[in-house]
C-alpha cells in the first residue's frame, strides 16, 4: 500500500505543479528507487542508457521528420484530388474521401495529428463550400486522423516495440488489417448516416468514368512508391525500421520537392518541429524508463498478476478493466504519453495472462486512438477546431466524434473474438 501511495501520490504531486510529465514520472521513479530499493538510483542510469542506445528507438525521430515533411509538402491536396472521383456517386461523397485519404496519408506519416491536420486543411474548406454538414465533416476528419496511429508506420508501434522489445516489423504487419477494418467501419457508418439523411452530403451529379478514376490514381504513384519503400522493406525484411525511415525521409524530400511544393524554408521548419516533437517524446520516454525500472526492480507487475489471479477475475474481465482505465485516463493524457506511462505495469500483466505481445500492441494503439478524439485533451479535436477558425466549437467536434470512438471499441471487440485478424500477417510474413 505504501508503494502505491508513493507511486500515485508522487505522479499527482509533481504533475500538478505544472512540471512536464516526463519529469514527473522520472522523479517519482527516483523516489521509489531511493526509498524502496536501498538507494539504488544508479540503476536508472543503466536503464536510460539501454533504452536510448536502442537501434529501434532511433527510427522515431526519422519517422517524425517524414511526417512533418509531408505535412508541409501540399501532397495531401493531390491525394485528395485523386480519391474524390472514386466516391463521387456514393452516398456521403467526399466524406468517404476523407477516410480514404487519411488511411493513405497515415501510411506514410505515422502520426494521428499530422494526418488530421494535413487532410483537414484541404478537405474542410472544399466541403464547406459544397454545403456539407460541418459537424459531420470534422467528425470524419477527427476519426480518420486516428488511423495515422494504427496504419503502419506508426509512432505508437515504434515506441511500444522499443519499450517492450517487440519486433517492429511484426507490429507494422499486425496493424494493416485492423487499420483497414476500422477505416471500412468508418465508411460504413458514414454511408448509413448519409442514406438516412441525404442533406448531410449533397450528391454530386457529375459522373466519373473508369478512365477518370484511373487517371486520378496515376497522380499518386509517388506516394504509393514511398509507402512501399518504407513499409515494404520493413515487412519484407530488407531493411530495419531505422534504415527504412532514413530512406523514406530522403524520398519524401525528393517527392515533396518535385511533385509537391516543399521549399528549403519549409524543410527547415519541418526539421525544427521534428526536433521539438522528438525532444518532448524522448523526455517522456526517459521519465517512463526510470519509473519502469523502479517498478520492475520491486517486482510490482508480478505482484499485480498474482493479485489478479487470486481475485478470481477472468482473463477477459481483466482486459475489460484495462481498456476502461485507458478510456478514463485518455481524457487527461495524450495517447503516446498514456501508453509510455502505463506499459511498465500493463504489458507484463497482459502477457502474463496469455495475450500475445503483438496483439496487445494493436489493442493498446486502438485504445489510445480514442484518447485522440476524447475531450478535454483530445489533440485531434483541438487541431480541427483551429482549422475551422472556430466555426465548429470544440464541444461540437467532440460530439461529432462519439460514433468513431464507439467504432474503435467495436473493433477491439472484434479483435478479441478474432485475434488472428491482427496476427495473420505477422505469422505469415515472419
Secondary structure, 3 states (H helix, E strand, C coil): CHHHHHHHHHHHHHHCCCCCHHHHHHHHHHHHHHHHCCCCCHHHHHHHHHHHCCCCCHHHHHHHHHHHHHHCCCHHHHHHHHHHHHHCCCCCCHHHHHHHHHHHHHHHHCCHHHHHHHHHHHHHHHHHHCCCCHHHHHHHHHHHHCHHHHCCCCHHHHHHHHHHCCCHHHHHHHHHHHHHHHHHHHHHHHHHHHHHCHHHCCCCCCCCCHHHHHHHHHCCHHHHHHHHHHHHHHHCCCCCHHHHHHHHHHHHHHHHHHCCCCCHHHHHHHHHHHHHHHHHHHHHHHHHHHHHHHHHHCCHHHHHHHHHHHHCCCHHHHHHHHHHHHHHHCCCCCHHHHHHHHHHHHHHHHHHCCCCHHHHHHHHHHHHHHHHCCCCCCHHHHHHHHHCCCCCCHHHHHHHCHHHHHHHHHHHHHHHHCCHHHHHHHHHHC
